Every structure is written in C-alpha cells, then in structure tokens.
Amino acid sequence: MKFHLVPRPLLYVEAVAEHGSVQAASRALGIAASAIDRHIKALEEVNRAPLFERHPRGMRPTAAGEAVVVLARRWNTDAERLETDLQEIRGQEGGSVRLAAMDSLANGMLEELHDWLLSTHPNIRLTVEIMAPSEAARQLDEGTVEVVMAFNLPRLRHQHVVWSDKLRFGCIVAPGHPLARTSTTSLAQVNGHALVAQSTLLPTRQYLDDRFAWFFDENAPVMASNSIQLLKGALRKGAVAMITSELDALPELSRGDLLFLPLSDKGLAAPTISVVIDARRSLSRAARRVSEFLVARTQQRLVEARAKPISRTDI
C-alpha cells in the first residue's frame, strides 16, 4: 500500500540518501539504477536545486536533498498511519508503529516489547530507530516517528509526555567486583579502579564529563564505546566498573547479573527517562498499545532492580 501512496521520486531520494549511492539504492529496491537516476535528475530540474553532492565514493544529500528526505519519511509514516487507521475502521487489529529509542534499551525494553507484540499482537508491525535524544525529538516533531523513549529529551512545543521518571546515576559492577562490598559508592571510591565508559559522543558521558571532568582525566577508560551491549559484556566479566544510569543495565540488574551502586556525590542531577508522543496527531490504537507497554514494563523493571539486594557471595 505504501508504494502506491508515496511518489516514486521520494522513495528513490530516500533510498539513495540511506544507502549512499544510486547503485546501492538500486540493489536495495530492486529497481534499475538508470530509472532511479532519471527520477532524481527530473526532480532536481523541476526544483532547480541539486539534491545530492556527487562524490567518487558516493552521494550525500544537500540541504535541499535533506528536505526531500524528511518529506519522504513523513509521507511514508502518513501512509502507514492511514493503513493502520483503515484496519482499525474495519475492526482489525494491526498496522505499523514507528518508535525512536536509545541503544541502551535494545536488549531490555525493546526485546520485551518485541516478544510481547509477537505473542499478543502479532499483526502490529514495529519499526525501531536507534538514535540520540535530540534526533528523536526532531523526528517526532517532523512526524517521521510516532513514539519516543529516551533520556533527557529536549522539550518541544508539541510534545505530550505520556510518562516520565527520574533515574539514578551510579556505578555498575559484577557481583564479584571489589566495589560490590558496599551498597553505595562515590567517585572518590571508584577512583583507581579499571573503567569502561560510554563514548564521549553520548549524552550521559557528555554530562559526566561536564560535571566531573577530573574523574575521567584521572581514570582513562580501558574501553569506550557507543555500544551499551558491548560495555555490559565487559562488565559481566567482573574486572571493570562503569559510571552511568540504572536504565542502561536494567535487565541485568533485575536478574542480579550486575549490581548498581548509587553515587553519593553531590551535584549529580538525575537523568530523566520519558515516553513521548506528538500532541498534534491522533495516536493509533497500535501506537497506544506500544507506549502503554513501554511505560508499564519500565516501571515494573525499575521497581524490581531497585528492590534487588546486593549479593556479597564470594566477597
């Protein structure tokens, strides 16, 4: 249905922007490269503006091209919303939901959401885009996603906050780590222990660097990454610690695989986790189910993790 509602030139511009070249877009769409190139050049002639910078190693959207990509994504989302609305009018449960979330949720809330949809609402199709909070807020405002779950979302005029809660900063370690002897800790106590850390490009690390630059100057991480899953794998081996929020390891904390030691340092502002929708657009039944599940299950997992006693076995 989406293919018939969205103009082909918009689909082709979006595909080239995503894949980096006409040839790559051709392979992804199963459409001849000459046809894609012809439609893009026709669109450039009509609008009297180049849509791509053409380089030997690929193509990059210009400002005009980015505007067309946004239009294409919005049109795609509107087509999916229409399909969902028509299914609901016919009394059928199904449709598509576009969710923007963070990498730290990938093997926690998002896995549980997928399992729940598959078992209870198999006709709902979920598209998850992993992105930074600022980008998630922008795409919600542009109408290319319907639900956002992220830290410290920038507040925009048309956002409606479905749910929000404050999280704790702390030190995450394996049960056998020396720091696990106490139920709380401080940066001074963590000082000198081997660390892994989030990449300096990620919001949590940027906040910590701004407030406590001395700590990372004195304790250069043995590994930094923008993959929370990679960092948690290192933590489970027991030799390193990580300073972050409790949500980054919620499934592991709930199971007791990792421990969370709240930081007692003054001056730490609690990060906020929120589930947000666009107040200007009516939410489909499918999107409502997704947002309600995320809120209920996250609240449940936070309660479980915070109630988990610290195990001192073998310490």
C-alpha positions as CSV (number, residue, x, y, z in Angstrom):
1,M,0.0,0.0,0.0
2,K,2.8,2.4,0.9
3,F,4.4,2.0,-2.5
4,H,1.3,3.2,-4.3
5,L,0.7,6.2,-1.9
6,V,4.3,7.5,-1.8
7,P,5.5,9.1,-5.1
8,R,8.4,7.1,-6.6
9,P,10.8,10.0,-6.8
10,L,10.5,10.5,-3.0
11,L,11.2,6.8,-2.4
12,Y,14.2,6.9,-4.6
13,V,15.7,10.0,-3.0
14,E,15.2,8.5,0.4
15,A,16.8,5.2,-0.7
16,V,19.9,7.0,-2.2
17,A,20.3,9.1,1.0
18,E,20.1,5.9,3.1
19,H,22.4,3.7,1.0
20,G,24.8,6.3,-0.2
21,S,24.6,5.8,-4.0
22,V,22.3,5.1,-6.8
23,Q,23.8,1.7,-7.3
24,A,23.3,0.7,-3.7
25,A,19.7,2.0,-3.7
26,S,19.1,0.1,-6.9
27,R,20.1,-3.2,-5.3
28,A,18.1,-2.4,-2.2
29,L,14.9,-1.6,-4.1
30,G,15.2,-4.0,-7.0
31,I,14.8,-1.0,-9.4
32,A,17.1,-0.2,-12.3
33,A,19.8,2.3,-11.4
34,S,19.0,4.3,-14.6
35,A,15.4,4.7,-13.5
36,I,16.3,5.9,-10.1
37,D,18.9,8.4,-11.5
38,R,16.4,9.6,-14.1
39,H,13.7,10.4,-11.5
40,I,16.2,12.2,-9.2
41,K,17.5,14.3,-12.0
42,A,14.0,15.2,-13.1
43,L,13.2,16.2,-9.5
44,E,16.3,18.4,-9.4
45,E,15.4,20.1,-12.7
46,V,11.8,20.8,-11.5
47,N,13.0,22.3,-8.2
48,R,16.1,23.9,-9.8
49,A,18.3,22.7,-7.0
50,P,20.7,19.7,-6.6
51,L,19.5,17.1,-4.2
52,F,22.9,15.4,-3.8
53,E,26.6,16.1,-3.7
54,R,28.1,13.6,-6.1
55,H,31.5,12.2,-5.0
56,P,33.6,9.4,-6.3
57,R,32.7,7.3,-3.3
58,G,29.1,8.0,-3.1
59,M,26.4,10.7,-2.8
60,R,25.5,12.9,0.1
61,P,22.2,14.9,0.4
62,T,22.4,18.7,0.1
63,A,20.2,20.9,2.2
64,A,17.5,20.6,-0.4
65,G,18.0,16.8,-0.5
66,E,17.6,16.6,3.3
67,A,14.3,18.5,3.0
68,V,13.1,16.0,0.4
69,V,14.2,13.0,2.6
70,V,12.2,14.5,5.5
71,L,9.2,14.8,3.2
72,A,9.6,11.2,2.0
73,R,9.8,9.9,5.6
74,R,6.8,11.9,6.7
75,W,4.9,10.6,3.6
76,N,5.9,7.0,4.4
77,T,4.8,7.5,8.0
78,D,1.5,9.0,7.0
79,A,0.9,6.1,4.6
80,E,1.5,3.7,7.4
81,R,-0.8,5.6,9.7
82,L,-3.6,5.6,7.0
83,E,-3.2,1.8,6.6
84,T,-3.4,1.4,10.4
85,D,-6.5,3.7,10.6
86,L,-8.2,1.8,7.8
87,Q,-7.5,-1.5,9.6
88,E,-9.0,-0.2,12.8
89,I,-12.1,1.1,11.0
90,R,-12.6,-2.4,9.6
91,G,-12.3,-3.8,13.1
92,Q,-8.9,-5.4,12.5
93,E,-6.0,-5.1,14.9
94,G,-2.8,-4.3,13.2
95,G,-0.9,-1.6,11.5
96,S,2.6,-0.1,11.9
97,V,4.3,1.8,14.7
98,R,7.5,3.8,14.3
99,L,9.4,4.1,17.6
100,A,12.6,6.1,18.3
101,A,14.7,4.8,21.2
102,M,18.2,4.5,22.6
103,D,20.8,1.8,22.2
104,S,20.7,1.1,26.0
105,L,17.1,-0.2,25.6
106,A,18.0,-2.6,22.8
107,N,18.4,-5.8,24.9
108,G,15.9,-4.8,27.6
109,M,12.7,-3.0,27.0
110,L,12.8,-3.3,23.2
111,E,13.4,-7.1,23.4
112,E,10.5,-7.4,25.8
113,L,8.3,-5.2,23.6
114,H,9.1,-7.4,20.6
115,D,8.3,-10.6,22.5
116,W,5.0,-9.1,23.8
117,L,3.9,-8.0,20.4
118,L,4.7,-11.3,18.8
119,S,2.8,-13.3,21.4
120,T,-0.2,-11.0,21.9
121,H,-0.5,-8.6,18.9
122,P,1.2,-10.4,16.0
123,N,-0.4,-8.1,13.4
124,I,1.3,-5.0,14.7
125,R,4.5,-4.2,12.7
126,L,7.1,-2.3,14.7
127,T,9.9,-0.2,13.2
128,V,12.6,0.8,15.8
129,E,15.1,3.5,15.0
130,I,18.0,3.8,17.4
131,M,19.1,7.5,17.8
132,A,20.2,10.2,20.1
133,P,17.5,12.1,22.2
134,S,17.9,15.3,20.1
135,E,17.4,13.4,16.9
136,A,14.5,11.5,18.3
137,A,12.8,14.8,19.4
138,R,13.4,16.3,15.9
139,Q,11.9,13.3,14.1
140,L,8.9,13.3,16.4
141,D,8.4,17.0,15.6
142,E,8.7,16.2,11.9
143,G,6.2,13.4,12.1
144,T,8.5,10.6,11.0
145,V,8.2,8.6,14.2
146,E,5.1,8.3,16.5
147,V,6.5,7.3,19.9
148,V,9.9,8.2,21.5
149,M,11.5,6.7,24.6
150,A,14.8,8.4,25.6
151,F,16.8,10.2,28.2
152,N,16.6,13.9,28.8
153,L,14.5,14.7,25.7
154,P,14.7,18.3,24.6
155,R,11.2,19.8,25.2
156,L,9.5,20.9,22.1
157,R,6.2,22.8,21.8
158,H,4.0,20.0,20.6
159,Q,5.3,17.1,22.7
160,H,3.0,15.2,25.0
161,V,4.8,13.4,27.8
162,V,3.0,10.1,28.4
163,W,5.2,9.2,31.3
164,S,8.5,10.4,32.8
165,D,10.6,9.3,35.8
166,K,13.9,10.3,37.3
167,L,16.7,7.8,37.3
168,R,19.8,7.4,39.5
169,F,23.5,7.7,38.5
170,G,25.7,5.0,39.9
171,C,28.5,2.6,39.4
172,I,27.7,-0.7,37.7
173,V,29.8,-3.8,38.6
174,A,29.6,-7.6,38.6
175,P,28.7,-9.2,41.9
176,G,32.3,-10.3,42.4
177,H,33.9,-6.9,41.9
178,P,35.7,-5.4,44.9
179,L,33.4,-2.3,44.9
180,A,30.3,-4.6,45.5
181,R,31.2,-4.8,49.2
182,T,29.0,-1.7,49.8
183,S,25.5,-0.7,48.8
184,T,26.5,2.8,47.7
185,T,29.7,4.4,46.5
186,S,31.3,7.7,45.3
187,L,33.5,8.8,42.5
188,A,36.4,9.0,45.1
189,Q,35.9,5.3,46.0
190,V,35.7,4.3,42.3
191,N,38.8,6.3,41.6
192,G,41.7,3.9,40.6
193,H,39.5,1.0,39.5
194,A,39.6,-0.1,35.9
195,L,36.7,1.5,34.0
196,V,34.7,1.1,30.8
197,A,32.7,4.1,29.6
198,Q,30.3,5.3,27.1
199,S,31.7,7.2,24.1
200,T,32.2,10.9,24.6
201,L,29.5,11.4,21.8
202,L,26.7,10.0,24.0
203,P,24.6,12.4,26.3
204,T,25.3,10.5,29.6
205,R,29.1,10.7,29.1
206,Q,28.9,14.3,28.0
207,Y,27.0,15.2,31.1
208,L,29.5,13.4,33.4
209,D,32.5,15.0,31.6
210,D,31.0,18.5,32.0
211,R,30.4,18.0,35.8
212,F,33.2,15.7,36.8
213,A,36.0,16.1,34.2
214,W,38.7,15.4,36.8
215,F,37.3,11.9,37.2
216,F,37.8,10.8,33.6
217,D,41.1,12.7,33.4
218,E,42.5,10.6,36.3
219,N,40.7,7.4,35.2
220,A,41.0,7.0,31.5
221,P,38.6,4.1,30.5
222,V,40.3,0.9,29.3
223,M,37.5,0.8,26.7
224,A,35.0,3.4,25.5
225,S,32.2,2.6,23.1
226,N,28.8,3.8,21.8
227,S,27.5,0.3,22.2
228,I,26.0,-0.3,25.6
229,Q,25.7,-4.0,24.9
230,L,29.5,-4.3,24.3
231,L,30.2,-2.4,27.6
232,K,27.8,-4.6,29.6
233,G,29.6,-7.7,28.2
234,A,32.8,-6.4,29.6
235,L,31.2,-5.6,33.0
236,R,29.8,-9.1,33.3
237,K,33.4,-10.5,33.2
238,G,34.0,-8.8,36.6
239,A,37.2,-6.8,36.2
240,V,35.8,-3.4,35.3
241,A,33.2,-0.8,36.5
242,M,31.1,1.8,34.7
243,I,29.5,5.1,35.8
244,T,26.1,5.5,34.2
245,S,22.4,5.5,34.9
246,E,20.5,2.4,36.1
247,L,18.4,2.1,33.0
248,D,21.5,1.2,30.9
249,A,21.6,-2.2,32.6
250,L,18.0,-2.7,33.7
251,P,17.6,-6.4,32.6
252,E,20.9,-7.4,34.1
253,L,20.2,-5.5,37.4
254,S,16.7,-7.2,37.6
255,R,18.3,-10.6,37.2
256,G,21.2,-9.9,39.6
257,D,23.8,-10.4,36.8
258,L,25.1,-6.9,37.5
259,L,24.9,-4.6,40.6
260,F,24.0,-0.9,40.8
261,L,25.7,1.2,43.4
262,P,24.1,4.6,43.7
263,L,26.6,7.5,43.7
264,S,26.6,9.7,46.9
265,D,28.4,12.6,45.2
266,K,26.6,15.9,45.5
267,G,25.8,17.9,42.3
268,L,24.6,14.9,40.3
269,A,21.3,15.9,38.5
270,A,19.1,12.8,38.0
271,P,18.6,12.0,34.3
272,T,15.0,11.7,33.2
273,I,13.6,8.9,31.1
274,S,10.4,9.7,29.1
275,V,7.9,8.2,26.7
276,V,6.7,11.0,24.5
277,I,4.2,11.4,21.6
278,D,3.2,14.3,19.3
279,A,0.1,16.1,20.7
280,R,-0.8,17.3,17.2
281,R,-1.5,13.9,15.8
282,S,-4.0,11.3,17.0
283,L,-2.4,8.1,18.2
284,S,-3.4,4.9,16.6
285,R,-4.5,2.0,18.7
286,A,-1.3,0.1,17.8
287,A,0.9,3.0,18.9
288,R,-1.1,3.4,22.1
289,R,-0.5,-0.2,22.9
290,V,3.2,0.2,22.3
291,S,3.5,3.3,24.5
292,E,1.4,1.8,27.3
293,F,3.5,-1.4,27.3
294,L,6.8,0.6,27.5
295,V,5.6,2.6,30.4
296,A,4.2,-0.3,32.4
297,R,7.1,-2.6,31.8
298,T,9.8,0.0,32.5
299,Q,8.1,0.9,35.8
300,Q,8.0,-2.8,36.7
301,R,11.7,-3.3,35.9
302,L,12.8,-0.2,37.8
303,V,10.9,-1.5,40.9
304,E,12.5,-4.9,40.6
305,A,16.0,-3.6,40.1
306,R,15.8,-1.1,43.0
307,A,14.5,-3.9,45.3
308,K,17.2,-6.3,44.4
309,P,19.5,-6.8,47.4
310,I,23.3,-6.6,46.7
311,S,24.8,-10.1,46.8
312,R,28.0,-10.4,48.6
313,T,28.6,-14.0,47.7
314,D,32.3,-14.9,47.4
315,I,33.4,-11.4,48.5
